[in-house]
Amino acid sequence: MRELLGQVGALDPQVSETLAVVAYFDALVEGGAGTRSMLRAAAALSGTTCFFVPRDDGSPVCVRTDGRTERREPLPGCVVQDSAGWKVGLERTGPPHVNDKMVVERLAMSVSIALSRSPGVTARQSALELLLGTGASAVERAAGVEALNLRTDVRLRALAQHSVSDAAKSRPSVVMVTRRGLVRGSIVQANDVPELGGATGIGVSVFPLDVDVSWSTAVSALRMSSSDEPVIAADSMGALALANSPTSFDRHPDVVAIAHLAADSEDIRVLDALFATSGIREAARTLGLHHSTVQARLPRLSAYLGYDPTGPEGRYRYGTARALHRLS
């Protein structure tokens, strides 16, 4: 298909763009993507909000071009296609674009295939897709956690992988639409990450209701991977793993930890001094404390942060999180 797109594009860019729409939705279907990912794809391809209205007057889902979802009625004057009692469409209030009809047709076909899958598989994939994506309400996320039988007190990590057709057999996964194309997403227990092959981003450790934060950091880590270092853990990137992401920085675990520690002015003063100086003794002099006092606090602070703030990586993570906390 890529070769065909290149050949046709040289002759007629418009036809090439139409074929790209077809190829994109075909890849989503092949990868087992859910309805929300298909809606995100349609919004990205068309450059406008798209929607899905379930049968039996179910609650409509509108997806904006930034991937966020809204529960509301579609605007009037839309490009719409009805299918088996449900509807999909684009909120195009001005003149239609060249590929609007094609986008809606392929969206309708892809959604139809997704809805025809085994109800159990579809429900699990929809729940995972909802947890990984942005825009879901707290109630919807809680329902997703329950649908996947996740314990709310067990930390998880999201995995982002380039492969969209060869899912790992050992865990549920779903194809997600990202700014860098299609990425397969899955979740694992934070303390039990399996051996991974191929380019992979490992998200930060979070509780189930914050899996979208882990997913955003996993996608960023995947972007940092290379042939020399195919597996990247987002932990090493600190809070900057949420750069260029719709997820708020103040939900990153590093920033959350700083916010909690900031409630104790003495703890945050010690950490700031450690960051601003070259070592424990110099930090102690700055604080007017004995170096053994600062040394005694360090294990507890490191355990709470989840890293040693005096090492090279730890200093970077602390400095980034502290700055973002101040800005949040």
N, C-alpha and C positions, 0 to 999 in steps of 0.2 A: 504493500500500500504506500509506503514512504517513497519508493522508487516511482510509482505511478503519480503520486502527488507532485514530485519534482518535474517529471516529464510534462504533465498537463499544465502545471503552473507556468512553465516557460511559454506555453501557447496561449493560455487563457487564465489569468489569475482568479477570476470570479468562479470558474468551474473548479479550480484547485481548492478554493475556500469551501465550496459546497462539499467536495469529497472529504475535506478535512473534518467537517461536521459529522459526516457519516462514519469516518474512521474513529473519531473520538467517542461517539456513543457505542460503537461496536466494541471498543476496548473496555468501556464501562460494563457492558453486558457480559463480556467474556470474563471480566474480573470479578463478577458477582456483586457489583455495586448496588447500593440500596437507592430508594427513591430520593432521599435528600441529596445524595451525591449527584444524581442525575439532574436534579433541579439546580444545584450549584453550577454544574457544567453548562446547562442551558443559559443561566444568567451570565456566566463568563463569556460564552460564545456570542450571545446577542447584545451584551452591554446594557441590559435592562433587567428589572425584576421579573421573575417568573413565578408561577404558582401551580399548585395541585389542589383540586377540590375533590375529596373522596365522595363515593356514592352515599346515598341515604343521608344527604345533608350533613356530612361530617365536617369537622372544623378545617377550613382551608389553611394551607401552608404557603406563605409567600417567601421567596428567597431573593435577597438583594444581591447586587454584584459583588459586595464584599463578603458574601457567604453567610451573613446573618439571616436568621429566620424571623418571620413575623406571623402571628396568628390573627388574621383579619380577612375580610372579603376583598377579592381582587378589584382593582379600579375598573370603571367602565371603559369601553372602547378598546378592548384587548384583542390580541390574536389568540384564538381559542380553538382547541380540538376536543370534541367529546369522544369518549370511548367507554363502552360498557357501564355507563352510569356515572363515571367520574370524568373530570375535566383537567386538562393542563393548558397552559398558555403563557403568553408574554404580556406584560403591561406596557404596550407600545401605544402611547397616546398621539404621537406624531405620525408622519408618513412611515409605512413599513420599510424595513431594510431588505436588502436583496435576499438574504438567507433566513428571514424570519419564519417563513412557511416550512422550510426544510428543518430548522431547529425544532419547531413545534412537532412536526411529524415524527422526527427521530426520538424526541423526548417522549411522545405518547407511546411509540413502539417499545422503547426501552423500559418505561414504567410498567407497561402491560406485561412484559417478560418478567420483571422483578416481582410483580404481584402474583404471578402464576407459579412461583417457586413454592416448595414445601412450606406450609405455614410456620412450622417450627423453626426452619432455617431462616425464613424471612424475618420472623420476630426477633431472633438473636442478632441477625445482621443489622436490622433497623435500630435495635437498642444500642449496639456497639457504635454504629454510625452517629447516633444522637449524642452519645457520651463524648466521642472524639471531636465532634463538630462544635461550632460556636452558635450562640443565639438561643439555645434551649433554656427553658425556665427551670427553676429549682425543683418544681414538682415533676417535670418531664424527666429530669436527670435522676431523681429518686426512683421513678418508675423504670428507667433504663437499668439502674443498678439492680433492682429487684428482678427484672426480666433475665438478667445474666447471672443471677444467684451469686452476686458478689458480696462479700462481707465488708461492711462499712468501716471496720477497724483494721483492715489489712491493706497495706500500701501496695500500689501498682506502678508499673512503668509502661508507657506506650512505646511501641516499636514502629518505625517508619522504614519501609523498604521499597526500592525501585521496582521490583518485580510485581507485575499486576496480573499475571496469569498462573503463576506457580505458588500458590499459597502454602504456608507451612501446614502440614497435616495435623499437627498436634494442638493447634489453637484456632479459635474462630478469628476470622479477619474480614476486612471489607475494604474495597477500593474507595479512596477519598480523592476529591478534587482539590488541588492546591494551586498556588500561584506558579508553581514549577511543573505543573502537569499532574498526571495520575500517580498516586502513591498508595501502596497497600499498608493499612494500619491494623495493628493488633495490640493486645494488652497481656502482660505477664505479671506475676507477683514480683515486687521490687527486689526481693532477696533471692530470686530463683530465675534469673535471666538465662535462657538456654544458649548453647553454642550457636553462633549465627554465621551464615555464609552470605557473601555478596554485600553490596553497599547497604548499610543499615544505620539509622539514627536511633539511639536509645534515649527516651525521655527521662525527665527527672522523676523522683519518687513522690507520689501523691496519694491521697485517699480517693476512693472511687468517684466522689462527686466533683473532683477537680481533674479528672482524666483529660479534659480538653487542654488544660495547661501543659500536662505531660506531652500530649500529642503535638502541640505547637512547638515545644522545645525539641521533640524528636525529629520533626520536619527540618528545623534549623540545623540540627546535628547531621542529618542526612545530606544537607547541602554542603557541609564542610568535609564530607568523606571524599576519599580519593582512592586510586588503585593501590597506592602505597599504604594507606590507612583506611580500609573500607568500612570499619565499624567505629563510630564516634559516639561517645556518651555525652549527653548534654550537660552533665554535671560539670565537666571541664570548662564549659562556656559561661557558667554563671548565669545571672539574670539577662545577659545580652542574648541568650538563646531565644528570648521572646521579641527580639528586634524584628521589625517588619511583620509583626503578627497582630491580629485583632484582639488577642488576649491581653488584658491589663497587666502591667508589670507588677502591681501590688499583690497579685495572686501567685507570683513565683515563690517557691519555698524559701529561697535565700532572702528575699525581701520580707516575707512573712516573719522569718526568724529575727531579722533586724527590728521589725516593728514590735515584737514581743520583748526583746531585750531592751529596747529604748525606754520601756516602762521603768527600768532600774537604771537611773542615771549613772551609777558607779560602774556597772557592767559596760555600758556603752562608752564611758570615758576611757576605760581600760582598752577596749577594742580600738577606739579611735587613736589612742596613743601608740598601740602596737602597729597600727597601719601607718602612722605618720613618722615613725622612727625606725631605726635599723635593727632593733632587737629588744629583748626583755629588759635588760639593764637600763638602756636609754629611755625606754618607755616608763620605767619605774621612776627615774630621775625627773622626767617631765611631770609625772603625777604626784611627786613628793612622797612616794612609797618605797618600802624596801623591796628589792627585786624578788625576794622569796614570796612576798605577798602576791605579786603579779604572777609569778610562776605557779603558785598554788591555785589561782583562779583559772588558769589557761585550760586544764583538762575539762573542767565543767563547761566552759564557754565553747570549746572545740566540739564537745559532744552535742551541745545544743545546736550549734551552727551546722554540724555535719561535716566539718572540714577543719584543718588546722589553719588559723588565720595568719600564722607567722611564716608559712611556706610560700614559695613563689605563686603557685596556683591559688592558694588560700587568700593571699593578699589581693590578688586580682578579683577574686569572687567577692571578698568583703568590700573592697572599694567600689565595685560596680553596684552591689546591692545597697550599700549605704547611700550612694549618690541617688539611686532611683527611689529609695525610701524618702529621702528629703524632697524629691520632686513630686512624689505621689500625693 
